[in-house]
Amino acid sequence: MTDRAQSYEELKEAISEGYPRMSPQLQRIARFALEKPHDLALGTVATVAKATTVQPSSMIRFANALGFSGFSQMQQLFQGHLVERSASYRERIEQIRRGGKPGDARGAGVLHQFVGDAMHELTRLEENIRAADIKAAVKLLAGARQIHVLAQRRAFPVACYLAYALNQLELPVRLLDGLGGMLHEYSRGIGSGDVLLAASFRNYSPDVIATAGACSERGAKVIAITDSTLSPLKPAADVCFELGDDSSQPFRSLVGPLCFAQALVVSLGHRLAAVPAKSGNGRARRA
């Protein structure tokens, strides 16, 4: 294949056309590229190779087979597609209106759609979370000198809830809201003995990713709540929860992340109730 695609749509067609002639390894990459274009846009050669169970050299051969000089050149088209999907709310709503049935664009039709999507999301959530990871995170939180909670953009409501709920357990918790552009200054004292509870989903916040990495380097434990094994938040995490995410939806739900946050808090409450500890004011922590 010599002609190189100039757009994401052309690239999709080229992959589909060339798929029957590809080796089994390249076909696995092709399926991944078509099914999870956002993961390919954000991943490295190594992470995408791992996700498709092929050697990194196969990634280069895949790009070459499509007429690109290397993986990065091909990835630029996927990244451009990712940027294009960051549409405004009005554009997303119009997309729903164009794709729905008459009468579904408002009222009960919208509610029915979102309830159905939420139920599917919760099913995936239960499949993706391991009890051992919850146990490990609870142990870190229960033993922390100070808990710091960080999220931005779409994930910020998750951080707000976690800060509120952990405070109700009478734990030493601080919400890193970055007010006044002071996130770096507020976070640079986080180190050994502290736990950073960070959440970030596509499109990932660079400030959250950078802060998590810096805190980890200073010896803090990091608990990550994210959406994919390819998340840039994962490398800094001591415990990483990959909740899953359907990037094909115009509006990505917070039902799963908030449900998980509640489960994490209640699990921690059970541990504190089983092993009572005194807070700074002398009262036993409430579960």
RAWOGI-V355139 format. One record per pair of residues at least 4 apart in sequence whose C-alpha atoms are under 6 Angstrom apart, sorted by the first residue. I is the first residue (numbers start at 1). J is the second residue. D is the distance in whole Angstrom. If there is no record, write none. Layout:
I/J/D, I/J/D
This chain:
1/65/6, 1/66/6, 1/67/6, 2/67/5, 3/67/6, 4/67/5, 5/10/5, 5/11/5, 8/77/5, 15/19/6, 22/26/6, 22/27/6, 26/62/6, 29/52/6, 31/35/6, 32/36/5, 33/37/5, 39/43/6, 41/75/6, 41/78/5, 41/79/5, 43/47/6, 43/48/6, 45/49/6, 45/56/6, 46/56/6, 49/53/6, 49/54/5, 49/55/6, 49/56/5, 60/70/6, 60/71/6, 63/68/5, 63/70/6, 63/71/5, 64/68/5, 64/69/6, 92/250/6, 96/100/6, 97/105/5, 100/104/6, 104/109/4, 104/110/6, 106/110/6, 108/112/6, 122/256/6, 125/243/6, 128/243/6, 138/142/6, 138/268/5, 144/193/6, 144/194/5, 144/195/6, 145/193/5, 145/194/5, 146/172/5, 146/173/6, 146/194/5, 147/173/5, 147/194/6, 147/195/5, 148/173/6, 148/174/5, 148/175/6, 148/196/5, 149/159/6, 149/175/5, 149/176/6, 149/196/6, 149/197/5, 149/198/6, 150/159/6, 150/176/5, 150/198/5, 151/155/6, 151/156/5, 151/159/6, 151/198/6, 151/199/5, 152/156/5, 155/200/6, 158/258/6, 162/166/6, 163/175/6, 166/171/6, 167/171/5, 169/285/6, 169/286/5, 169/287/6, 170/285/6, 178/182/5, 178/183/4, 184/188/6, 190/215/6, 191/218/5, 191/219/5, 191/220/4, 192/219/4, 192/220/5, 194/220/5, 195/220/6, 195/221/5, 195/222/6, 196/222/5, 197/223/5, 198/224/5, 199/224/6, 199/225/5, 199/226/6, 200/204/6, 200/226/5, 201/226/5, 201/227/6, 207/211/6, 209/233/5, 213/236/5, 215/220/5, 216/220/5, 222/237/5, 222/238/5, 223/237/6, 223/239/5, 223/240/6, 224/237/6, 224/240/5, 225/241/5, 226/242/5, 227/242/5, 227/243/5, 227/244/5, 227/245/6, 228/242/5, 228/244/6, 269/287/4, 272/276/5, 273/287/6, 277/284/6, 278/282/5, 278/283/5, 278/284/5, 279/283/6
